[in-house]
Amino acid sequence: MLFGSCVYSPRRARDVDLLVIVDELRDLHEKVALEVEVSRSLRRELGRAVDVVVLDLESFKENLAVGTFLSGLVLGYRVLHDTIGVDELLEKLFSELAEEDYIYVKGRRWNLSAVARAKLRRRSASSNRELCEPSDV
């Protein structure tokens, strides 16, 4: 899954952020080794920095909570391959986020709760529109 500025502000993005969800990780060493291997390979291929986060399915589900880095996915993400129903899992997180008053500050101030509310309204208004489209905030 692509996320971060490469999705919601591609012209200004300095790097590519990639989240990889695997069934299981044996330990922290395997996680870091996968992150480094994928990052190096993609950096050579794309010619730009690539930040990779690898989570096992259990960790991904544990992080589906307001306040974790996954909250930022409300700004935009692109699923490249899915076998677990990522959109449905994230929609639940975004619904919880919409009920909060959550502000995220990194380079600029983002009202993630307001973004979540807007996305959920658009989704209910138009079933053809995808929740994972980049934000226009």
Backbone as CSV, one residue per row, in Angstrom:
resi,resn,N_x,N_y,N_z,CA_x,CA_y,CA_z,C_x,C_y,C_z
1,MET,0.844,-1.160,0.000,0.000,0.000,0.000,0.899,1.235,0.000
2,LEU,0.629,2.139,-0.932,1.319,3.424,-0.947,0.576,4.368,-0.016
3,PHE,1.313,5.249,0.653,0.678,6.240,1.517,1.594,7.447,1.626
4,GLY,1.152,8.434,2.346,1.974,9.616,2.556,1.902,10.572,1.385
5,SER,2.878,11.458,1.330,2.860,12.532,0.342,2.913,12.026,-1.093
6,CYS,3.429,10.836,-1.310,3.454,10.313,-2.684,2.042,10.055,-3.205
7,VAL,1.055,10.006,-2.307,-0.342,9.813,-2.705,-1.101,11.133,-2.658
8,TYR,-1.008,11.859,-1.530,-1.838,13.057,-1.407,-1.179,14.330,-1.937
9,SER,0.101,14.288,-2.247,0.785,15.457,-2.816,1.965,14.983,-3.666
10,PRO,1.700,14.216,-4.722,2.776,13.549,-5.454,3.822,14.480,-6.060
11,ARG,3.438,15.657,-6.464,4.416,16.575,-7.068,5.427,17.088,-6.052
12,ARG,5.023,17.140,-4.794,5.906,17.650,-3.745,6.616,16.536,-2.980
13,ALA,6.249,15.317,-3.236,6.801,14.187,-2.480,8.289,14.009,-2.762
14,ARG,9.039,13.847,-1.704,10.477,13.594,-1.830,10.791,12.107,-1.809
15,ASP,9.856,11.351,-1.311,10.082,9.918,-1.200,8.785,9.170,-1.463
16,VAL,8.881,7.866,-1.424,7.729,6.980,-1.573,7.585,6.238,-0.251
17,ASP,6.380,6.229,0.284,6.096,5.489,1.515,5.288,4.254,1.158
18,LEU,5.749,3.112,1.629,5.116,1.839,1.295,4.866,1.044,2.565
19,LEU,3.638,0.580,2.726,3.275,-0.304,3.828,3.056,-1.696,3.253
20,VAL,3.778,-2.656,3.801,3.653,-4.047,3.380,3.105,-4.838,4.558
21,ILE,2.018,-5.536,4.321,1.408,-6.357,5.371,1.636,-7.818,5.001
22,VAL,2.286,-8.534,5.904,2.572,-9.949,5.686,1.775,-10.772,6.692
23,ASP,1.594,-12.033,6.381,0.825,-12.895,7.284,1.455,-12.975,8.664
24,GLU,2.777,-13.166,8.687,3.447,-13.414,9.952,4.918,-13.024,9.851
25,LEU,5.455,-12.549,10.953,6.886,-12.274,11.067,7.428,-13.077,12.239
26,ARG,8.583,-13.699,12.032,9.176,-14.496,13.111,9.660,-13.617,14.257
27,ASP,10.295,-12.493,13.901,10.876,-11.628,14.921,11.209,-10.272,14.332
28,LEU,11.745,-9.401,15.169,12.098,-8.049,14.742,13.178,-8.075,13.662
29,HIS,14.099,-9.004,13.759,15.171,-9.111,12.757,14.582,-9.344,11.365
30,GLU,13.618,-10.229,11.257,12.988,-10.495,9.958,12.267,-9.245,9.438
31,LYS,11.581,-8.525,10.324,10.877,-7.302,9.947,11.851,-6.283,9.363
32,VAL,12.928,-6.011,10.083,13.909,-5.014,9.639,14.587,-5.466,8.352
33,ALA,14.922,-6.737,8.259,15.564,-7.255,7.049,14.670,-7.072,5.824
34,LEU,13.380,-7.341,5.979,12.433,-7.132,4.872,12.331,-5.661,4.500
35,GLU,12.259,-4.799,5.507,12.158,-3.362,5.240,13.380,-2.860,4.473
36,VAL,14.559,-3.282,4.895,15.793,-2.846,4.239,15.879,-3.415,2.822
37,GLU,15.578,-4.684,2.661,15.663,-5.325,1.343,14.711,-4.671,0.336
38,VAL,13.468,-4.477,0.730,12.484,-3.877,-0.176,12.845,-2.424,-0.469
39,SER,13.251,-1.693,0.555,13.617,-0.294,0.377,14.791,-0.139,-0.589
40,ARG,15.841,-0.912,-0.400,17.013,-0.836,-1.282,16.657,-1.199,-2.720
41,SER,15.905,-2.252,-2.875,15.527,-2.712,-4.215,14.699,-1.650,-4.948
42,LEU,13.711,-1.090,-4.257,12.862,-0.081,-4.885,13.617,1.227,-5.108
43,ARG,14.513,1.561,-4.204,15.306,2.781,-4.379,16.146,2.687,-5.653
44,ARG,16.758,1.530,-5.887,17.533,1.328,-7.118,16.631,1.410,-8.346
45,GLU,15.461,0.808,-8.264,14.529,0.764,-9.391,13.920,2.129,-9.698
46,LEU,13.530,2.870,-8.657,12.818,4.134,-8.839,13.739,5.355,-8.871
47,GLY,14.930,5.197,-8.342,15.854,6.325,-8.303,15.462,7.398,-7.308
48,ARG,14.738,7.021,-6.276,14.368,7.953,-5.213,14.205,7.198,-3.910
49,ALA,14.209,7.923,-2.815,14.106,7.297,-1.489,12.762,6.579,-1.336
50,VAL,12.817,5.435,-0.707,11.615,4.652,-0.440,11.645,4.245,1.029
51,ASP,10.632,4.673,1.773,10.483,4.276,3.171,9.496,3.130,3.230
52,VAL,9.930,2.028,3.804,9.106,0.819,3.853,8.793,0.477,5.304
53,VAL,7.524,0.209,5.560,7.077,-0.282,6.859,6.475,-1.658,6.620
54,VAL,6.999,-2.661,7.316,6.461,-4.015,7.224,5.770,-4.330,8.547
55,LEU,4.517,-4.743,8.452,3.755,-5.176,9.622,3.173,-6.547,9.351
56,ASP,3.152,-7.377,10.390,2.400,-8.612,10.216,0.920,-8.276,10.415
57,LEU,0.065,-9.181,10.002,-1.378,-8.921,10.028,-1.864,-8.562,11.426
58,GLU,-1.355,-9.256,12.427,-1.761,-8.984,13.811,-1.375,-7.555,14.216
59,SER,-0.166,-7.133,13.896,0.279,-5.772,14.224,-0.513,-4.724,13.461
60,PHE,-0.813,-5.019,12.209,-1.628,-4.092,11.417,-2.975,-3.884,12.095
61,LYS,-3.624,-4.963,12.470,-4.934,-4.855,13.111,-4.846,-4.146,14.460
62,GLU,-3.755,-4.382,15.211,-3.564,-3.696,16.494,-3.412,-2.189,16.291
63,ASN,-2.849,-1.786,15.181,-2.609,-0.373,14.904,-3.790,0.321,14.235
64,LEU,-4.882,-0.368,14.045,-6.090,0.249,13.490,-6.820,0.987,14.608
65,ALA,-6.165,2.021,15.124,-6.721,2.802,16.233,-6.355,4.264,16.036
66,VAL,-7.234,5.132,16.493,-6.975,6.566,16.416,-5.698,6.864,17.185
67,GLY,-4.811,7.624,16.562,-3.566,8.007,17.212,-2.351,7.244,16.728
68,THR,-2.560,6.126,16.041,-1.425,5.402,15.480,-1.094,5.998,14.119
69,PHE,0.044,5.607,13.550,0.427,6.155,12.250,-0.593,5.810,11.167
70,LEU,-1.368,4.763,11.366,-2.378,4.402,10.370,-3.479,5.456,10.268
71,SER,-3.649,6.287,11.289,-4.637,7.366,11.215,-4.350,8.280,10.037
72,GLY,-3.084,8.483,9.722,-2.693,9.343,8.616,-3.114,8.830,7.261
73,LEU,-3.486,7.570,7.164,-3.931,7.017,5.887,-5.203,7.694,5.389
74,VAL,-5.915,8.372,6.285,-7.122,9.081,5.857,-6.790,10.176,4.846
75,LEU,-5.551,10.658,4.838,-5.137,11.679,3.873,-5.017,11.111,2.466
76,GLY,-4.857,9.812,2.379,-4.789,9.158,1.082,-3.898,7.935,1.112
77,TYR,-4.305,6.932,0.395,-3.515,5.717,0.247,-3.941,5.029,-1.038
78,ARG,-3.090,4.152,-1.515,-3.386,3.351,-2.703,-3.031,1.900,-2.399
79,VAL,-4.017,1.052,-2.462,-3.779,-0.374,-2.253,-3.254,-0.963,-3.560
80,LEU,-2.104,-1.594,-3.480,-1.495,-2.200,-4.661,-1.879,-3.665,-4.808
81,HIS,-2.092,-4.328,-3.686,-2.500,-5.742,-3.679,-3.193,-5.996,-2.344
82,ASP,-4.312,-6.694,-2.375,-5.086,-6.876,-1.145,-5.686,-8.265,-1.084
83,THR,-5.425,-8.946,0.021,-6.058,-10.245,0.267,-6.789,-10.261,1.608
84,ILE,-6.783,-9.103,2.327,-7.354,-9.079,3.678,-8.510,-8.096,3.842
85,GLY,-8.888,-7.386,2.796,-9.965,-6.404,2.912,-9.516,-5.114,3.586
86,VAL,-8.410,-4.554,3.113,-7.829,-3.355,3.705,-8.824,-2.204,3.734
87,ASP,-9.516,-1.957,2.639,-10.456,-0.827,2.598,-11.504,-0.924,3.701
88,GLU,-12.043,-2.093,3.919,-13.071,-2.269,4.948,-12.486,-2.047,6.341
89,LEU,-11.279,-2.561,6.572,-10.629,-2.367,7.867,-10.341,-0.890,8.115
90,LEU,-9.869,-0.199,7.096,-9.559,1.220,7.253,-10.821,2.070,7.369
91,GLU,-11.896,1.679,6.718,-13.146,2.432,6.833,-13.619,2.452,8.286
92,LYS,-13.438,1.352,8.979,-13.807,1.302,10.403,-12.940,2.283,11.198
93,LEU,-11.630,2.295,10.924,-10.739,3.245,11.588,-11.159,4.679,11.284
94,PHE,-11.466,4.958,10.024,-11.848,6.312,9.641,-13.162,6.728,10.301
95,SER,-14.074,5.787,10.493,-15.323,6.081,11.196,-15.036,6.462,12.650
96,GLU,-14.120,5.747,13.279,-13.728,6.077,14.655,-13.018,7.424,14.690
97,LEU,-12.173,7.681,13.717,-11.445,8.939,13.630,-12.407,10.113,13.458
98,ALA,-13.475,9.907,12.691,-14.464,10.955,12.447,-15.185,11.362,13.733
99,GLU,-15.244,10.460,14.691,-15.919,10.746,15.966,-15.014,11.499,16.939
100,GLU,-13.744,11.552,16.642,-12.764,12.200,17.523,-12.517,13.635,17.072
101,ASP,-11.623,14.304,17.762,-11.119,15.607,17.341,-9.603,15.450,17.300
102,TYR,-9.107,14.889,16.199,-7.708,14.496,16.113,-6.966,15.368,15.109
103,ILE,-5.969,16.067,15.585,-5.132,16.938,14.758,-3.744,16.306,14.688
104,TYR,-3.184,16.256,13.495,-1.842,15.715,13.280,-0.975,16.832,12.715
105,VAL,0.195,17.024,13.302,1.084,18.079,12.842,2.392,17.454,12.390
106,LYS,2.676,17.581,11.104,3.961,17.156,10.541,4.178,18.018,9.295
107,GLY,4.993,19.031,9.432,5.185,19.941,8.325,4.045,20.931,8.188
108,ARG,2.867,20.460,8.407,1.679,21.314,8.453,0.645,20.667,9.340
109,ARG,-0.390,21.391,9.631,-1.432,20.926,10.553,-2.547,20.247,9.760
110,TRP,-2.852,19.019,10.121,-3.914,18.267,9.451,-5.000,17.933,10.467
111,ASN,-6.236,18.304,10.183,-7.358,17.894,11.019,-7.868,16.576,10.441
112,LEU,-7.299,15.477,10.932,-7.627,14.163,10.369,-9.081,13.778,10.617
113,SER,-9.640,14.248,11.713,-11.054,13.944,11.988,-11.963,14.597,10.950
114,ALA,-11.677,15.840,10.606,-12.480,16.529,9.593,-12.318,15.868,8.234
115,VAL,-11.112,15.443,7.909,-10.878,14.744,6.642,-11.665,13.437,6.627
116,ALA,-11.638,12.713,7.737,-12.384,11.444,7.821,-13.878,11.683,7.644
117,ARG,-14.402,12.703,8.299,-15.842,13.008,8.163,-16.190,13.338,6.710
118,ALA,-15.364,14.136,6.072,-15.618,14.506,4.667,-15.574,13.284,3.766
119,LYS,-14.590,12.422,3.967,-14.489,11.216,3.139,-15.694,10.305,3.340
120,LEU,-16.113,10.149,4.580,-17.258,9.282,4.856,-18.545,9.861,4.266
121,ARG,-18.696,11.196,4.310,-19.871,11.827,3.695,-19.862,11.602,2.186
122,ARG,-18.704,11.807,1.565,-18.612,11.602,0.117,-18.894,10.153,-0.242
123,ARG,-18.406,9.252,0.573,-18.635,7.829,0.281,-20.119,7.484,0.361
124,SER,-20.783,7.997,1.372,-22.210,7.691,1.487,-23.013,8.391,0.394
125,ALA,-22.532,9.548,-0.079,-23.233,10.272,-1.131,-23.032,9.639,-2.503
126,SER,-21.931,8.979,-2.673,-21.630,8.403,-3.982,-20.940,7.059,-3.813
127,SER,-21.653,5.996,-4.046,-21.075,4.665,-3.867,-20.005,4.359,-4.910
128,ASN,-19.913,5.154,-5.954,-18.892,4.945,-6.970,-17.542,5.516,-6.583
129,ARG,-17.535,6.386,-5.585,-16.281,7.011,-5.171,-15.586,6.134,-4.147
130,GLU,-14.288,5.987,-4.284,-13.528,5.143,-3.369,-13.056,5.937,-2.159
131,LEU,-13.121,5.325,-0.976,-12.653,5.942,0.258,-11.156,6.205,0.210
132,CYS,-10.431,5.444,-0.581,-8.970,5.556,-0.559,-8.432,6.612,-1.511
133,GLU,-9.286,7.409,-2.126,-8.787,8.473,-2.994,-8.032,9.501,-2.185
134,PRO,-7.045,10.138,-2.798,-6.288,11.148,-2.070,-7.187,12.277,-1.588
135,SER,-6.841,12.824,-0.470,-7.588,13.934,0.089,-7.375,15.196,-0.720
136,ASP,-8.364,16.042,-0.711,-8.206,17.325,-1.370,-8.173,18.442,-0.338
137,VAL,-7.567,18.152,0.819,-7.398,19.195,1.843,-6.082,19.879,1.653
